[in-house]
Amino acid sequence: MNVLIADDDRFVISALEQKIDWISLGVKNIYCAYNIRQAMKLFAEHPIDILISDIEMPQGNGLELLAWIRSEGYKVQTIFLTNYADFHYAQKAIELQSFEYYLKPIEFEKLELIIKKAIKKVRVGQQNENVLKVGQYWQENKEEIKEHFWSSHIKRSDFRFTLEELQVELETKHIDYSVDDHFLPLLIEFFPYELVDNKEILYLFNHEGNLRNKLNSIIETVFQNYTIQLDGLLPLQMNNEEYLAIFKLMQTPDLSSLSAACNELIETVNHQLHCDIQCYLGTVESLAQFKSRVTKLQAARNENINYRNRTILLDNHQNKTAKYIEPNLKLLEEYLLTENRDSFINRCQRYLHNLVDKSEANQHVISNFKIDITQLIYTHLKKKEILAHHLFQGKTFDFLHEQSMRSIEDLMNYLSYLVDVSLDYMKFTNSQKSVVHKICDYIDQNYHENVTRSNLASTLYLSPDYIARIFKKEMGISLINYLIKKRIEVAKDLLSNTDHPVHLISDKVGYGNYSYFTRIFKKETNYTPMDYRKNNKCLSKSLKQ
């Protein structure tokens, strides 16, 4: 609390400073001015709560000072001191909303009572102003405040409110909830990508900056005629793939009709956002128990593998401990042997569909099925001398593998990718001439590098022994001898047509050891590199003559 005393009489100011018990009144600072100009300057430099001012002063009176204060918008309680009981003075002081009009001589006890009342009025005004500020802040930021509340209440797994802490949190943030209010959670899972030509992943929301606003609008429209209202839409992941819609109950809803509304939501999102989703509808719960209900909903989502664009009700979810029964692996292997892609895929699809119909498509069963099919394909490739761990790599494979347990469609995308890539590559390897041609191309382009059977295996996705075997069969020469001949041919050309030093030519054709290069070169040509260059130059010279 700050007080400004404005009076041209220094004795009055001194008396007021010394004879009023300002500390007991809660006044922190006392500023003094001897004319209006000084008073205005102090207003500009310090927050002033109470002004005690003489009316009659040189260079402008106290009424003019208060008129300026009001024009500048300063909120201050003013007590006028004057020697004159002038009606016009009093009338003007009232018009300017002064707090008190006090006639001198000063009785300090009475003046102190007036100051106490002025201080009380200041504090009431400050409280009201704070309430208004809080109300204004709430109106301007209510969505952010609610979102922060829900985030701390739901998303933080390491944090849980007690009932008392929850009530305090609501009061502190001025959120108009009660711990007994009831809410309904709806978990919405997006699949914002699609596989194009079984090769490329297309992301649907790359430029969807206002996705959340669009989703909010769609949900409000779909559920507008139900006895619930959307009270929050919380993103649970940064990649726009999971949202929690929080509905506040106005009346107890009919869950079967809400299920129909979720199906309408799915159709609307499909149409407007061109994206698949799944809806997991929870059950009604009080605010105090809402977090545990959301946790159960997320657990049901994590346990359940279903088709996209379906609504799953938490009430109907049964955490079955279904026993895994493997599919007919021999029949599936036969489809691979005969390269019957469609029959393989359809068989897998029927197996999964049957699991979903019997509500047995849980994580345990689906995971075992995925492992068995993957192992079947890898084993088949191994028999064909194809290295599956090299064949299946890269961004597309990694993404499909990561997403494969999210839905039946995602698992089938993953398995279809494995089958298609496998069959395509087996067609390529069935032509040994094509494989050998690719080996020759690789050596011709990389002879200067450290070419090994392992390098070729990584590049061609074939076992090193198989590569060496078919190369020798088709070319009549071993891989290493083909590589040597290629390097020597390039070295001969460089020796004949450039002035590069021999040691540099050795490096250029892949031999870092100059002595070894010389030995290999002589073995292949019967000349050392230097002799070959000299003889070649002599021969060129004689031909020119």
PyMOL commands that set and color helices and strands:
alter all, ss='L'
color gray80, all
select helices_A, chain A and resi 10-19+22-25+36-45+62-72+87-95+108-155+163-172+211-222+255-273+287-303+314-316+329-337+341-357+363-383+388-391+395-403+408-430+432-446+453-460+464-475+479-497+502-508+514-525+529-544
alter helices_A, ss='H'
color red, helices_A
select strands_A, chain A and resi 2-6+29-33+50-54+77-82+100-103+182-191+193-196+200-203+228-235+242-249+276-281+285-286+311-313
alter strands_A, ss='S'
color yellow, strands_A
deselect
rebuild
show_as cartoon
